[in-house]
């Protein structure tokens, strides 16, 4: 995909997430967003972005220290080194927001102000320290103006689950999502597993997330997928995006390993062409297969030796067997 197409898709995604807070001038390709009352980020889409350069940016933040601004520059450079070649403006906004929340106490003019600032910082930090929560945010998925993003965290009790949700919803973008679908599993004594899920208005979506965790045999974990609805109904595709957003967050968090998709697809095609369905596969639960198989021109049925039909029922049968054989979905 060329730079212009990627920029267009990214602008649609950011508009879906931030709404009117995200401002863009189509003529100058300059965008802006208020991170806080005192911090504003300006972004200019240059022709080289995102394939070979960061977008041009300017930070209006008179209350941030030079050290904080330098830290933002360094984080942007590291972000592009790690994620360069694809859209990164959302991550840039998150970096500025995180650093802007860190109070600059060096310029405090009195001990009373210093004490008040310290108390405010403690209120922000204490919930994370007490619950030992480390939230991983996955990459965003965009389809027809709808945006999906997964969030995962290790939890060991229902209190951790509640703390995680409260902490996650402090992010205003997540709080304003159309749906925040969640599922969790926790190991209890005597081989008991506590598990639950919440659709948050996206019917039947959370049960699929819970099934994903069960299939992957993941415990002491919660996954939330935020969806920002873009005005176009996606039909069943939304469930695929929800699960893929969750899986991407699980990969980014190191809960499941990442495998080269071309190797996985090659293994699957060999199995399909061989007309048999194995009971196990060395790639296990981490095969990212369906989004590849669905693009094939010809889909075989599961019945051995019969390649004649591509009906919806046969697609369902194929998917069912892929789920079973690759321990996936």
RALINLIN-V754947 format. One record per residue. RES is the residue in one small letter. PSI is psi as a letter, one per 30 degrees, with the letter a starting at -180 (NA if undefined). OMEGA is omega in radians with two decimals (999 if undefined). Layout:
res = <RES | RES>
psi = <PSI | PSI>
omega = <OMEGA | OMEGA>
This chain:
res = <x | x | x | x | x | x | x | x | x | x | x | x | x | x | x | x | x | x | x | x | x | x | x | x | x | x | x | x | x | x | x | x | x | x | x | x | x | x | x | x | x | x | x | x | x | x | x | x | x | x | x | x | x | x | x | x | x | x | x | x | x | x | x | x | x | x | x | x | x | x | x | x | x | x | x | x | x | x | x | x | x | x | x | x | x | x | x | x | x | x | x | x | x | x | x | x | x | x | x | x | x | x | x | x | x | x | x | x | x | x | x | x | x | x | x | x | x | x | x | x | x | x | x | x | x | x | x | x | x | x | x | x | x | x | x | x | x | x | x | x | x | x | x | x | x | x | x | x | x | x | x | x | x | x | x | x | x | x | x | x | x | x | x | x | x | x | x | x | x | x | x | x | x | x | x | x | x | x | x | x | x | x | x | x | x | x | x | x | x | x | x | x | x | x | x | x | x | x | x | x | x | x | x | x | x | x | x | x | x | x | x | x | x | x | x | x | x | x | x | x | x | x | x | x | x | x | x | x | x | x | x | x | x | x | x | x | x | x | x | x | x | x | x | x | x | x | x | x | x | x | x | x | x | x | x | x | x | x | x | x | x | x | x | x | x | x | x | x | x | x | x | x | x | x | x | x | x | x | x | x | x | x | x | x | x | x | x | x | x | x | x | x | x | x | x | x | x | x | x | x | x | x | x | x | x | x | x | x | x | x | x | x | x | x | x | x | x | x | x | x | x | x | x | x | x | x | x | x | x>
psi = <k | l | e | e | e | e | e | e | e | e | e | e | e | e | e | e | e | f | b | f | f | j | k | k | j | f | e | f | g | k | l | l | k | j | e | a | f | f | k | k | k | k | k | k | j | l | f | f | k | g | e | g | l | l | l | k | l | k | k | j | i | f | f | k | l | e | e | e | e | e | e | e | e | e | e | e | e | e | e | e | e | e | g | k | f | l | k | g | e | e | e | e | e | e | e | e | e | e | e | f | f | j | k | j | f | f | g | k | f | l | e | e | e | e | e | e | e | e | e | e | e | e | e | e | e | e | e | e | e | e | f | h | k | j | k | k | k | l | l | k | k | k | j | h | f | k | k | k | k | l | k | l | k | k | l | g | l | f | e | e | e | e | e | e | e | e | e | e | f | f | j | e | e | e | f | g | l | e | k | j | k | l | k | l | k | k | k | l | l | h | h | k | k | k | l | l | l | k | e | h | f | i | k | g | e | e | e | e | e | e | e | e | e | e | e | f | h | k | l | h | k | k | k | k | k | k | k | j | k | g | f | k | k | f | b | f | f | e | e | e | e | e | e | e | e | e | e | e | e | e | e | e | f | g | e | k | l | k | k | k | e | e | e | e | e | e | e | e | e | e | e | e | f | f | h | l | j | l | f | l | k | f | f | b | f | g | k | i | e | e | f | e | e | f | f | k | e | k | k | l | l | f | k | k | f | j | g | f | l | h | l | e | e | e | e | e | e | e | e | e | e | e | e | e | e | g | h | k | NA>
omega = <-3.09 | -3.06 | -3.10 | 3.13 | 3.12 | 3.11 | 3.14 | 3.13 | -3.12 | 3.11 | 3.09 | -3.14 | -3.11 | 3.07 | 3.11 | -3.08 | -2.97 | -3.14 | -3.09 | 3.11 | 3.14 | -3.08 | 3.13 | 3.03 | -3.09 | -3.11 | -3.11 | -3.05 | 3.05 | -3.13 | 3.11 | 3.07 | 3.05 | 3.12 | 3.00 | 3.11 | -3.08 | -3.03 | 3.12 | -3.13 | 3.07 | 3.13 | 3.03 | -3.12 | 3.12 | -3.09 | -3.07 | -3.11 | 0.08 | -2.96 | -3.02 | -3.13 | 2.91 | 2.95 | 3.03 | -3.12 | 3.08 | -3.09 | 3.04 | -3.04 | -3.07 | -3.10 | 3.09 | 3.13 | 3.07 | 3.13 | 3.11 | 3.13 | 3.08 | 3.10 | 3.11 | 3.11 | -3.12 | 3.13 | 3.08 | 3.14 | 3.11 | 3.12 | -3.11 | 3.10 | -3.08 | -3.02 | -3.06 | -3.10 | 3.13 | -3.12 | -3.10 | -3.06 | 3.11 | 3.13 | 3.10 | 3.12 | -3.14 | 3.12 | -3.13 | -3.12 | -3.13 | -3.12 | -3.13 | 3.13 | 3.12 | -3.06 | 3.06 | -3.04 | -3.05 | -3.11 | -3.13 | -2.99 | -3.12 | 3.09 | -3.13 | 3.11 | 3.11 | 3.14 | 3.13 | 3.12 | 3.14 | 3.12 | 3.12 | 3.11 | 3.14 | 3.14 | 3.12 | -2.98 | -2.98 | -3.12 | -3.13 | -3.10 | -3.08 | -3.06 | -3.13 | -3.08 | 3.07 | -3.05 | 3.07 | 3.11 | -3.12 | 3.10 | 3.14 | 3.06 | -3.10 | 3.07 | 3.09 | 3.06 | 3.00 | -3.09 | -3.14 | 3.06 | 3.13 | 3.08 | -3.13 | -3.13 | 3.03 | 3.11 | -3.12 | 3.14 | 3.08 | 3.06 | 3.07 | 3.13 | 3.13 | 3.14 | 3.12 | -3.11 | 3.11 | -3.13 | -3.14 | -3.09 | 2.99 | 3.03 | -3.00 | 3.11 | 3.11 | -3.13 | -3.11 | 3.12 | 3.11 | 3.10 | 2.95 | -3.06 | -3.05 | 3.02 | 3.10 | 3.06 | -3.12 | 3.06 | 3.05 | 3.10 | 3.11 | 3.08 | 3.09 | 3.11 | 3.04 | -3.11 | 3.12 | 3.13 | -3.08 | -3.12 | -3.04 | 3.07 | 3.11 | -2.96 | 3.05 | -3.08 | -3.06 | 3.11 | 3.10 | 3.07 | 3.13 | 3.10 | 3.10 | 3.12 | 3.12 | -3.12 | 3.13 | 3.14 | 3.13 | 3.10 | -3.10 | -3.08 | 3.00 | 3.09 | 3.07 | 3.04 | 3.08 | 3.06 | 3.01 | -3.06 | -3.07 | 3.10 | 3.13 | 3.14 | -3.08 | -3.10 | -3.11 | 3.14 | -3.10 | 3.14 | 3.10 | -3.14 | 3.13 | 3.13 | 3.13 | 3.08 | 3.09 | -3.11 | 3.13 | 3.09 | 3.10 | 3.09 | -3.12 | 3.14 | 3.13 | 3.12 | 3.03 | -3.09 | 3.11 | 3.12 | 3.08 | -3.06 | -3.10 | 3.09 | -3.13 | -3.12 | 3.11 | 3.12 | -3.12 | -3.13 | 3.10 | -3.14 | -3.13 | -3.12 | 3.12 | 3.08 | 3.04 | -3.11 | -3.10 | 3.11 | 3.12 | 3.13 | -3.04 | 3.09 | 3.02 | -3.00 | -2.99 | 3.10 | 3.06 | -2.90 | -2.88 | -3.12 | 3.08 | -3.11 | -3.05 | -3.13 | -3.14 | 3.14 | -3.11 | 3.12 | 3.13 | 3.00 | -3.07 | -3.11 | -3.04 | 3.04 | -3.08 | -3.13 | -2.87 | -2.98 | 3.05 | -3.12 | 3.12 | -3.13 | 3.12 | 3.07 | 3.12 | 3.13 | 3.11 | -3.12 | 3.14 | -3.13 | 3.07 | 3.11 | -3.07 | -2.99 | -3.11 | 3.13 | -3.03 | -3.08 | 999>
